[in-house]
Amino acid sequence: MAYVISDSCVSCGACAGECPVGAISEGDGKYQIDADACVDCGTCAETCPTGAISQ
């Protein structure tokens, strides 16, 4: 199951820079994860300063 970004995302971009497969992009008001590209590594969740990313 791919990671998801909740509405508590503050659009800081920390996760996007750390994703090893480039599955995270800026969406409308928050970042979003491409579920087809996500490899479930969890790097984004560990990097998120607000805890907005979960599986």
C-alpha positions in Angstrom: 0.0 0.0 0.0 1.4 3.4 -1.0 2.0 6.2 1.5 -0.5 9.1 1.5 -0.3 12.7 2.5 -3.0 14.1 4.7 -4.5 17.6 4.8 -2.1 18.5 7.6 0.6 18.9 4.9 2.1 22.4 5.0 3.6 22.1 1.5 7.2 22.5 2.8 8.5 20.1 0.1 10.8 18.2 2.5 9.4 14.9 1.4 9.6 15.5 -2.3 13.4 16.1 -2.1 13.9 12.8 -0.2 11.8 10.4 -2.3 14.2 8.0 -4.1 11.8 7.4 -7.0 10.4 10.9 -7.5 6.8 9.8 -6.6 6.0 13.0 -4.8 4.9 16.2 -6.5 3.2 19.5 -5.5 -0.6 19.2 -5.8 -3.4 21.6 -5.2 -2.7 23.0 -1.7 -0.6 20.1 -0.6 1.9 17.6 -1.9 0.7 14.3 -3.3 2.2 10.8 -3.8 1.8 8.8 -7.0 0.6 5.5 -5.7 1.8 3.7 -8.9 5.4 5.0 -8.4 5.6 4.7 -4.6 7.9 1.8 -3.5 6.7 2.0 0.2 10.1 2.8 1.5 8.9 5.2 4.2 11.6 7.8 3.6 9.0 10.5 3.1 7.1 9.8 6.3 10.4 9.9 8.3 11.2 13.3 6.7 7.9 15.0 7.2 8.1 17.6 9.9 4.3 17.6 10.5 3.7 13.9 10.5 1.3 14.3 7.5 2.5 11.2 5.7 1.2 7.7 6.6 0.6 4.3 5.1 
